[in-house]
């Protein structure tokens, strides 16, 4: 199943399909399930470093994906502090770029600004003894160049780098702002999907051949967004579990302990082949995350 906005996880899995474990860095983690690039790999058994400045999203991430290292803050060219503009409801438009925040406000979004601590990606890698990075994903609404400038790509060398390459709101190409930082560090452009650019390090340029000639079609894979709300769609992978839970507390599921969830869902939860009571902790957290994404602001449904 794909969770990502443009099937980024599916395209990356063509590179890493044979890896049961690995390590990612997700800068601009966003919601830990909805439109998330790294969840597919977490579900496979990977773990990673996730940077997300929005407190609520970081808290949900810690609850649903405890193997990850979650940093609630910003990364940039150097350590310090920056003004962060948080866009209510449309969390994916939150940014450090004031002009982008102003554009969101002009569309009627509620924007609140606050100062957040800034460190560098290189410093985080040092602090957490990170040496092997399978992929680095950067999606920070216009500040991608700042993140990459502080990554020290000569020292910390992700096998694959994926960067959002269009300007927020306009979809105008923006790779000229950050590509001069990546290419001189012995990386090559391997793939484009219309939203992102994928780079592989030159010493593993053979990985580029695993990408398709053209981006995969949306309907070529099963995608969580297409399933809608679990309780309302019999075809949803978590439909039976969702029916066993009261809709009134679906949005607060990440704050409940797994024992509390199992107690509530003890009768009729899951399917006869895979009842909730038999799910391991990771599988149960993943199911709860998929259910919650349609209620907690991850996926914006029509109503």
C-alpha positions as CSV (number, residue, x, y, z in Angstrom):
1,X,0.0,0.0,0.0
2,X,1.2,3.5,-0.8
3,X,0.7,6.4,1.6
4,X,2.6,9.1,-0.2
5,X,1.2,12.1,-2.1
6,X,2.8,11.2,-5.5
7,X,3.7,7.5,-4.9
8,X,7.1,8.5,-3.7
9,X,7.2,5.5,-1.4
10,X,6.3,3.1,-4.2
11,X,9.1,4.6,-6.4
12,X,11.6,4.3,-3.6
13,X,10.6,0.8,-2.9
14,X,11.8,-0.1,-6.4
15,X,15.2,0.7,-5.1
16,X,14.9,-0.9,-1.6
17,X,12.4,-3.7,-2.2
18,X,15.0,-6.3,-1.0
19,X,15.8,-4.5,2.2
20,X,14.0,-5.7,5.3
21,X,15.7,-3.0,7.4
22,X,17.1,0.4,6.7
23,X,17.4,4.0,7.9
24,X,15.8,7.1,6.5
25,X,15.8,10.8,7.3
26,X,12.5,12.6,6.8
27,X,12.8,16.4,6.9
28,X,9.3,17.9,7.0
29,X,7.8,14.7,8.3
30,X,4.2,16.0,8.3
31,X,1.5,13.6,9.4
32,X,3.0,10.2,10.3
33,X,0.5,8.4,8.0
34,X,-1.3,10.6,5.6
35,X,0.7,11.6,2.5
36,X,3.8,10.2,4.3
37,X,6.8,9.0,2.3
38,X,8.6,7.0,5.1
39,X,5.6,5.1,6.7
40,X,5.8,2.3,4.1
41,X,9.4,1.7,5.1
42,X,8.6,1.9,8.8
43,X,5.9,-0.8,8.3
44,X,8.6,-3.0,6.7
45,X,10.8,-2.8,9.8
46,X,12.9,0.3,9.1
47,X,13.4,3.2,11.4
48,X,14.6,6.8,10.9
49,X,15.2,10.3,12.0
50,X,12.1,12.6,11.5
51,X,12.2,16.4,11.8
52,X,8.8,18.0,12.2
53,X,8.3,21.4,13.8
54,X,4.5,21.2,14.4
55,X,4.0,20.0,17.9
56,X,0.7,18.0,17.4
57,X,2.1,16.2,14.4
58,X,5.3,15.4,16.2
59,X,3.3,14.0,19.2
60,X,1.2,11.8,16.9
61,X,4.3,10.5,15.2
62,X,5.9,9.6,18.5
63,X,2.8,7.7,19.6
64,X,2.4,5.7,16.3
65,X,6.0,5.2,15.3
66,X,8.1,4.7,18.5
67,X,11.1,3.3,16.7
68,X,11.7,6.7,14.9
69,X,13.8,9.5,16.4
70,X,11.4,12.5,16.3
71,X,12.9,16.0,16.5
72,X,10.3,18.7,17.1
73,X,12.1,21.7,15.5
74,X,13.7,23.0,12.3
75,X,16.9,22.3,10.4
76,X,18.7,24.8,8.3
77,X,22.1,26.2,7.2
78,X,23.2,26.9,10.8
79,X,22.1,26.6,14.4
80,X,19.9,29.3,15.8
81,X,16.2,30.2,15.7
82,X,13.7,31.0,13.0
83,X,10.2,32.3,12.7
84,X,7.9,29.4,11.7
85,X,4.5,30.1,10.2
86,X,2.0,27.3,11.1
87,X,-1.0,27.0,8.8
88,X,-4.1,25.7,10.5
89,X,-5.8,22.7,9.0
90,X,-3.6,22.8,5.9
91,X,-0.5,21.7,7.9
92,X,1.4,20.8,4.7
93,X,1.7,24.6,3.9
94,X,3.4,25.5,7.1
95,X,6.7,27.1,6.4
96,X,9.6,29.3,7.4
97,X,9.2,31.4,4.2
98,X,7.1,34.5,5.1
99,X,5.9,35.1,1.5
100,X,4.6,31.6,1.2
101,X,2.8,32.0,4.5
102,X,1.2,35.2,3.3
103,X,0.0,33.5,0.2
104,X,-1.7,30.9,2.4
105,X,-3.3,33.6,4.5
106,X,-4.6,35.3,1.4
107,X,-6.5,32.1,0.5
108,X,-8.2,32.3,3.9
109,X,-6.0,30.0,6.0
110,X,-5.4,30.9,9.6
111,X,-1.6,31.3,10.1
112,X,0.2,31.6,13.4
113,X,3.9,32.5,13.7
114,X,6.2,31.4,16.5
115,X,9.9,31.1,16.9
116,X,11.4,27.6,16.7
117,X,14.9,26.3,17.4
118,X,17.0,25.5,14.3
119,X,19.8,23.1,14.1
120,X,21.6,21.5,11.1
121,X,21.1,18.1,9.7
122,X,24.8,17.4,10.1
123,X,24.6,18.2,13.8
124,X,21.6,15.8,14.3
125,X,23.5,13.1,12.5
126,X,26.5,13.6,14.8
127,X,24.3,13.7,17.9
128,X,22.6,10.5,17.1
129,X,25.6,8.6,15.7
130,X,24.0,8.3,12.2
131,X,26.4,7.0,9.6
132,X,24.3,4.9,7.2
133,X,21.4,6.7,5.5
134,X,19.4,4.8,2.9
135,X,17.3,7.8,1.8
136,X,16.9,11.5,2.8
137,X,13.6,13.1,2.0
138,X,13.3,16.9,2.1
139,X,9.9,18.7,1.8
140,X,9.9,22.0,3.7
141,X,7.8,24.3,1.6
142,X,10.5,26.4,0.0
143,X,13.4,26.1,2.4
144,X,14.9,22.9,0.8
145,X,18.2,24.7,0.0
146,X,18.7,25.8,3.6
147,X,18.2,22.2,4.8
148,X,20.7,20.8,2.3
149,X,23.2,23.5,2.9
150,X,23.5,22.3,6.5
151,X,23.5,18.6,5.7
152,X,27.3,18.2,5.0
153,X,26.8,15.8,2.0
154,X,30.5,15.3,1.8
155,X,30.4,13.6,5.2
156,X,26.9,12.2,5.5
157,X,26.0,10.6,2.2
158,X,22.4,9.3,1.8
159,X,22.2,6.6,-0.9
160,X,19.1,8.4,-2.4
161,X,18.0,12.0,-1.9
162,X,14.4,13.0,-2.7
163,X,13.6,16.7,-2.7
164,X,10.3,18.5,-3.5
165,X,11.2,20.5,-6.6
166,X,8.2,22.8,-7.1
167,X,7.3,26.1,-5.4
168,X,4.4,25.9,-2.9
169,X,1.2,27.0,-4.5
170,X,2.4,27.7,-8.0
171,X,4.0,24.4,-8.9
172,X,6.8,26.3,-10.7
173,X,10.1,24.4,-10.9
174,X,12.3,25.2,-7.9
175,X,15.2,22.8,-8.3
176,X,17.6,25.5,-9.3
177,X,17.6,26.8,-5.7
178,X,19.0,23.5,-4.3
179,X,20.4,21.3,-7.0
180,X,23.7,23.2,-7.1
181,X,24.2,22.1,-3.5
182,X,23.6,18.4,-4.3
183,X,25.3,17.7,-7.6
184,X,28.8,18.9,-6.7
185,X,28.8,16.3,-3.9
186,X,28.9,13.5,-6.5
187,X,25.2,12.9,-6.9
188,X,23.3,12.3,-10.1
189,X,19.7,13.1,-11.0
190,X,18.0,9.7,-11.4
191,X,14.2,10.3,-11.6
192,X,11.5,12.9,-11.6
193,X,7.8,12.4,-10.7
194,X,6.4,15.9,-11.5
195,X,6.7,17.0,-7.8
196,X,10.0,15.7,-6.6
197,X,13.5,15.0,-7.9
198,X,15.4,11.9,-6.9
199,X,19.2,11.8,-6.8
200,X,21.5,8.8,-6.2
201,X,25.1,9.1,-5.1
202,X,27.5,8.5,-8.0
203,X,29.2,5.6,-6.4
204,X,25.9,3.7,-6.7
205,X,24.7,5.2,-9.9
206,X,23.4,1.8,-10.9
207,X,20.5,2.3,-8.6
208,X,19.1,4.8,-11.1
209,X,18.2,2.0,-13.4
210,X,15.7,0.7,-10.9
211,X,13.5,3.7,-11.3
212,X,10.8,3.4,-14.1
213,X,11.1,5.3,-17.3
214,X,8.0,7.3,-16.4
215,X,6.2,7.8,-13.0
216,X,3.9,5.0,-12.1
217,X,0.2,5.6,-12.7
218,X,-1.8,6.4,-9.5
219,X,-4.1,3.4,-10.0
220,X,-1.2,1.0,-10.4
221,X,-1.0,0.5,-6.7
222,X,-3.4,0.5,-3.7
223,X,-3.4,3.9,-2.0
224,X,-4.7,4.6,1.5
225,X,-6.4,7.9,0.5
226,X,-8.6,6.1,-2.0
227,X,-10.1,4.0,0.8
228,X,-11.6,7.0,2.6
229,X,-12.8,6.4,6.2
230,X,-12.3,2.9,7.5
231,X,-15.7,2.7,9.3
232,X,-17.6,3.7,6.2
233,X,-15.8,1.6,3.6
234,X,-16.1,-2.2,3.7
235,X,-13.1,-2.4,1.4
236,X,-10.8,-0.6,3.8
237,X,-8.1,-2.8,5.3
238,X,-9.1,-1.6,8.8
239,X,-12.9,-1.6,8.3
240,X,-13.6,-4.3,10.9
241,X,-11.4,-2.7,13.5
242,X,-12.9,0.7,12.9
243,X,-16.4,-0.6,13.4
244,X,-15.5,-2.0,16.8
245,X,-14.3,1.5,18.0
246,X,-16.5,4.4,18.9
247,X,-16.2,7.2,16.3
248,X,-16.3,9.7,19.1
249,X,-12.8,8.9,20.2
250,X,-11.2,8.1,16.9
251,X,-9.3,11.3,16.7
252,X,-7.7,10.7,20.1
253,X,-6.6,7.2,19.5
254,X,-2.8,8.0,19.5
255,X,-3.1,9.2,23.1
256,X,-4.6,5.9,24.3
257,X,-2.4,3.1,25.5
258,X,-2.5,-0.1,23.4
259,X,-4.0,-2.0,26.4
260,X,-6.9,0.5,26.5
261,X,-7.5,0.1,22.8
262,X,-7.5,-3.7,23.0
263,X,-9.9,-3.6,25.9
264,X,-12.3,-1.4,23.9
265,X,-12.0,-3.4,20.8
266,X,-12.1,-6.8,22.5
267,X,-15.4,-7.8,21.0
268,X,-15.7,-8.2,17.3
269,X,-12.5,-6.3,16.4
270,X,-10.4,-7.2,13.4
271,X,-11.3,-10.0,11.2
272,X,-11.8,-13.7,12.0
273,X,-8.4,-14.4,10.4
274,X,-6.6,-11.5,12.2
275,X,-8.4,-10.2,15.3
276,X,-7.1,-7.0,16.9
277,X,-6.2,-9.0,20.0
278,X,-3.6,-10.9,18.1
279,X,-2.0,-8.0,16.3
280,X,1.5,-7.1,17.4
281,X,2.1,-3.6,18.7
282,X,3.5,-2.2,15.4
283,X,0.6,-3.7,13.4
284,X,-2.0,-2.3,15.8
285,X,-0.3,1.2,15.8
286,X,-0.3,1.2,12.0
287,X,-4.0,0.2,11.9
288,X,-4.9,3.0,14.3
289,X,-2.9,5.5,12.3
290,X,-4.6,4.6,9.1
291,X,-8.0,4.9,10.8
292,X,-7.2,8.2,12.5
293,X,-5.8,9.8,9.3
294,X,-9.3,10.4,8.1
295,X,-10.4,12.1,11.3
296,X,-7.4,13.9,12.8
297,X,-6.6,16.3,9.9
298,X,-4.2,14.0,8.1
299,X,-6.5,13.4,5.1
300,X,-8.9,16.2,4.4
301,X,-12.2,14.6,3.5
302,X,-15.1,16.4,1.9
303,X,-17.1,16.8,5.1
